[in-house]
Amino acid sequence: MALLPGGTFTMGSDLGAADESPRHNVTLSPFAIDIYEMTQDLLAKLEQPNPAHFKGPRRPIEQIRWSEAALLCNARSIAEGLEPCYDEATFACNMAANGYRLPTEAEWEYAARAGSSDDTPGPRGNSLKSYACYAASSQKRTDPVGSRRPNAFGLHDMLGNVAEWCHDVYAADYYGQSPAQDPTGPTEGSKRVLRGGSWKSDESSCRVSTRAADDPGISDACFARDNYGFRCVRRLSAEELAKFRP
């Protein structure tokens, strides 16, 4: 995992879709985030079934519902002796637990921006192919994680490969009412946020500020898409947190 210091950044865009605005400042606490999307070999270590369409130990998990991603966060927490974050009956999240969870939408965008204030940081046009597995650069399937160049935080595949589930409930107007400190999204809503675009997305969907959402699949056993995956975040331990203190 990469240990990120948090801090204040400008989230959103005034140049994209209406749900990306208004741009607003958000302050985040330090957190750890997976360098790679959750892979099938890690799933095997957790002794969990592999739902992926595109099989390969270092390919990302896909065909994963939001609810399944949350349960896998819990399984990983338990395997490492950490406190699970998600209530497996209600899917309420204990943000104070030290286990794994899905990133908030703000954490995801902070990690994807990697210190850039640009609405579309990093490569554009053909050069995006060096950083992202998307429609113009994929073989109509996922890449093994880490096949493309990382961003400035050392994180791979923040754009493309699989669209990544975030913790937050989706609301198109949330940015106009978002708290300034560690926002966790609306309390009610039928969909959950997805970020980053995927192997089948066009370039316009592979921007750090582009927002998407879908049904979390809590009650729909048939829900599956071969371009949805996730990566985990967790709170820093006291030892890790000390690295960011004077």
N, C-alpha and C positions, 0 to 999 in steps of 0.2 A: 504494500500500500504506500501511497505518497502521503506525507504529513503536510497539510496545508495550514498556513498561519492565520487564515481568515483576514478580517479587516473590512474596510468599506469599499464598495465598487458600485458602478452605475449599471443597473439591470434594465433590460428591455431595449426597444428601438422605436424611434419615431418614423422610420423609413419602411417598416415591414407591415404586416397585417395589423388590424385594429387591436387585437388582443395582446400585441407586443408593447403597447403604450399605455400610460405614459412612461418614459424613462424615469427611473427613480433610484435614489441611493439606498443601498442595503448594507447593513453591517453584520458580519457573520463571525461566530466563534470559531476557533481552530477546529479542524476535523481531519480524519484520515479517509482516503478514498482509494478504491482499487485502481491500480495502474491499468489493468485490463478489464474488459467485460467478463462476466462470470463464464467460466469455461466448462466444457463437458468433462474434462479430467478431474476438476474440483468436485463436480457433481458426483462422479464415481467414488471419490474419496469419502463423500458424505453418505454413500450407499443409497442414493436416490435414483429413481427411474429417469431415463434420458428421453425427453420429448422431442429433441431436435430433429428437424427435417434434414439438415446438412450435417451429417455425422463427422466427427473428428475430435480427438482429445483436446486440441488447442483451438478449436472453433468455439464461438460463443454459444451458450444455450439460447435457443429460440423456441417458438411455439409455446411461450410461457405467459400465463395470465398474471396480472398484477397480484392477485391473491396467492398464487403459487410462488411468485418471487418473494413475497413477504414471508411465507412459510420457510422458504429456503434460507432466507436471512436468519430465521430462528434456528434452523438446523445447524447452520454454520456456527452460530453463537454457542449452542449447546456443545458442539464438538470441540470447541476451544475453551470451554469452561467459563463462558461469559453469560451475562443475564440477557435473555431474549427481550427484544423490544416490542414484538407484536403479540397482542392477545389473540389467540387462535380461534376464538369464538366470535369476537366483534371486530377484529383487525384494528382496534385502537392501538396507538403506538406510544410507548413510554420513552419519550425523548431523553430522559435522564438515565436510562439503562446504558450499560457499557457494551452491549452487544451490537450486532450488525443490523442495519436497516437500509431502506432505500433512501437515496439522497433527496433532500427537499429540492424543489425547483430552483431556489436561489443558490443552494450549494452546487447543484449541477452546472448552472450557468457560470458561476464564479470559477469553477474548475475548468470549464470549457474555454472561457475567455483567457485564462492563464495570464492575467495581468494586463491584458489589452483593453483599451477603452473603445476600440472600434466596434461598430455593430456587426461587422463581418471580418473578424481578425484572421490573420493567417493567409493561406494561399487562395487565389481565386482562379477561375477559368481552368485551363488544362492543368495548372499546377496543383489544383485540389486533388488530383489523382494520386499525388505523392502522400497525401494525408488521410484520404477517406476512400473507403470502398462504397461507391454509390453507383447509380444507374449507368453513368458514362464510363466507369472504371471497373465494375465488377464482372465476374463471369456468371452472372445471374444466380449468385449464391454468396454466402458469407465468406470472408477471409479468415484464416487462422488469426487470432488476436496478435497484435504487434507487427503485422506484415507491413504496415505503413508507418510513416514518420510520426513521432510523438509531438504534442504541443509543448509550450515553454515550461509547463509543470511536469513534463515527462509522462503525460497520460496519453495512451493510445486509443484510437477509434472513438474519441468523443464525438466526432462527426462520422456518419456512415456506419456500415457493417450491420449492427442492429439498432433500432430505435430503443432508447433506454427508459424503462419505467422510472418515474419519480414517486416520491411519497405523496405528493400533494393531490388533493381533489382539484379538478379543473374548474375554473370560472373565467369567462372571457374578460370580465371587468375587474379582476382581482388586483391588478397593478394599481388601480386608482385608490385602493383601500388597504394595501399591504402594510403591515407593520415594518418599521425601519430596522428592527433588531431580530435576527434569526426567524424570519417568517416561515410558517409551516403550511400555508395554504388555507383555503376556506374550510369550514367545519362541515358543510353539507354539499352534496353534488353527486351526480350519477356516474361521472367519468373521472379517470385518473390521468395525470399528465404523462406524456411521452416526449422525449427530447432527442435531438441530434440527427434525425433522419436515418436511413438504412441503405442496404445494398440495392434496393429497388427505388430509392428516392431520386428526384432530380436535384440539381444544384441548389435551387432556391430553398429546398427543405433542409439543406446541410449548412445551416447558419446557426450561430450560438444563441440567437434570440428567437428563432422559430419555435413556436409552441404547437403541440399536437396533443390529442387526448383520445381515449377509447374506454369502453366498458371494462371494468377491472375483472370481470369474469368470476365474481364471488359465487354466483348462483348458476352460471352457465357452464356446464361441464363440457360443452362442445366447442367452446371458444378457443381458437388457436390461430396464430399468425407466425409465419416463418421469418418475420423480420422484427419481432419484438423480443428483447432481452433485457439485461440489467447489469449494474455493478453496485457494489455495496459501499456504504460509509459506516463509520463508527466514531464515537467520542474518543478523544485522546486520553491515554493513561496519564497519571501524574508525572511519570518519568518523561513521556513524550511531550507533554505540555511544557515542561521545564525548558525544553530546547528553544522555546519562543519567548521566554522571559529573560530580562536582563540579568 
